């Protein structure tokens, strides 16, 4: 595999998704683009999350997050960027903590609920973005001083020294929280999803995750996959 194919991919509509050179030794990610997304209030994905949550409670209740094998990957990713995962939770850990407390996940729409179901299944942080709101190339890199974005239903997400996603309009995502600017809404028809892990994560396993993500979105949102790539790691 060429270096281009290992660290960059060209989206169907043009523009690249790229891992910046200075973090290529710290990141592996799965990139997936979907079209034909139908946003509804269908509760199928939320019900599947409830069932998965019950199963996870049987397995993990009473165990510290640091002792749950499936969470080690996301926590290691955070530590590699100098972020304490006990203070700033990976999105996947935040979901698992909620279900282990016996709490239901927030129901937003079938699209958001399906992404949460996937993140809970893989225990990896997943960024999900409306492709119609992205501008130009997308780069995964470390944020510079002052770079931040408005989070969804929260204050600014600060990216200085942390892993973030950037397009021509600036920062719009991270392993912790998506942004208000590029989040899925009722008018969303296309999605870019990025599943994040460390370079030691197996590429074949990440590709399986992408396939499962597509299956879930086809089942619950009627979506079709139009592009996928695994970036980073070793060929």
C-alpha positions, 0 to 999 in steps of 0.5 A: 500500500502506498503512503497516500493510501495508508494515510489519505483517502479521496472522498467520492465528491472530491476532497481528501480525508488525511491524517496529519504527518506529525500524528501518524504514529499515534492514530488509526481510523476508519473512514466511512461515507454514507448516502441516502440517510433517512432521518426519522423518529424510529426507535429500533436503534434505541431499543437495540442499545437498551438490549446491548446495555443490559448485556453489558451490565451483566458483564461489566457492572462493578468493574472500574472503567480502567479494568474493562478491556474494551475501553483500553483502546480509547483510553490509550488513544487519549493518553497518547495525546496527553489527555487524561481519560478520567477527566475527559471521557472518550465518547464511547466510555461516556456511553458505557458508563451511562448504561452501566448505571442502568440509565437509558441513552438519550434518544435524539433521532434514528441517526444519532441513536444508531451511531451511539449503538455502534460506538457502544458495540465497538467501544471506540469513539466515533465522529459523525458529520453531515457531509453537506456541511463539510468544506474541502479537505478534512484533516485529523491533527492536533489543535493549535492554541485558541482552536475550539468549536461549539459542542452539541448541547454544551460549551466550547470544545477546546482542541489545543494539544488534542486530536481534532478534525478540521476542514476549510471552515475550521475545527468540527470534531474530536473523539469526545464530542461532535460540533453543532456546525456539522451535526446530523439534523432532520435534513441530513442525507449524507454522513461522514463517520470516523472511528478512532483508535491507536495504530496498534488496532488491527486494520482488519478489525477496523474494516469489520467495524466499518462494515458493521456500521454500514449494516446498522445504518442500512437497517435503521436509517436506510443508508448506503455505503459509498466509500470506506477506508482505513487510515494509519497503522501499518500496511 
